[in-house]
Amino acid sequence: MTIFWIILVLLVVVANIADIAMKLEINDELPSEEKFSWWNRNYWAVERKYREFHPKSYLPSVARWCFWLVVAMFVMWGIASTTGRLD
């Protein structure tokens, strides 16, 4: 069970690092009125804008796959916990 949480935490860390890297890079390229603020949590908008400027980059895909893997892991954990398969 602890391996589940370690993988989950690693996926969240990788997704956050990818999002921060995209925000840093895209904020350097945008004009001052279009820059993303640091407290903005709209990751999908950052990814879309990053894909416009860097269409061949892998960072948006990494962030999106990590997000969906975290969601899938929570769903699997919920199913396993309701069926009594977690011991």
N, C-alpha and C positions, 0 to 999 in steps of 0.2 A: 504493500500500500504506500510506503514511503517513496518508492520509485515513481509512482503516479504523481505525487506532489512535486517531486524534484523536476520531472519533465514539464509539468504545468508551469512551474516558476521559471524554468529556462525558456519556455516558449513566450511567456509574458515579457521577460527581460529582452529577448531577441526582438520581439515586435516593438517594444518601446524604444530600443536603440535605433532600429530602422526608422521609426517615425521621427525621432529627434534628429537623426542625420538628414532625413529628407527636409524637415522644417528648417534646419540650419542652412542647408544648401540652397533651398528655394528662396529663403528670405534674403540671401545675398544677391539674388538675381531679380527680385521684384522691386518695383518702385515703392517708395515709403508708404504711400496710401493703400497699397495692396498687401503689405506684409502681414503675416500671421502673428498674432500676439502669443506670448508664452503660455498664457492660461487658456488659450483656445484648445478645445479637445475635439475639434472636428477633423479627425484623422482622414476621413474619406475625401474631404476637400483638399487637404494637403497632398494626398496621393494623386488625385486628379490633376492638380496643378503641376506636381512633380512629373507626371507622365507627359504633360504637354511640353515641358522643357527638356526632359530626358526620356525619350520614348524607348530606348534600348536598355534602360537600367533595370536591374533585378530587385531593387529595394522595395518598390510598391508590391511586387508579388510576394516577397518574403514577409512583409508586414501583414498582408491579407491572408496568406496561408497560415501564419502563426495564429492569427485571430480565429480563423475557422477551425483549426486544430484544437485550440483551447475550448471552443464551444462544443466540438464533437466529444472531447474528453469529459466535459461536464455532463453531457447527455449520457455517455456510456457509464459514468460513475453513478448517475441517478438511476439508470436502469439496473445496474448491478446491485445497488443498495436496496432497491425495492423488491428485487427477486431473491434477496438473501444470499447472493454469491460473494459478498464481501465478508471475509472472516479475519 
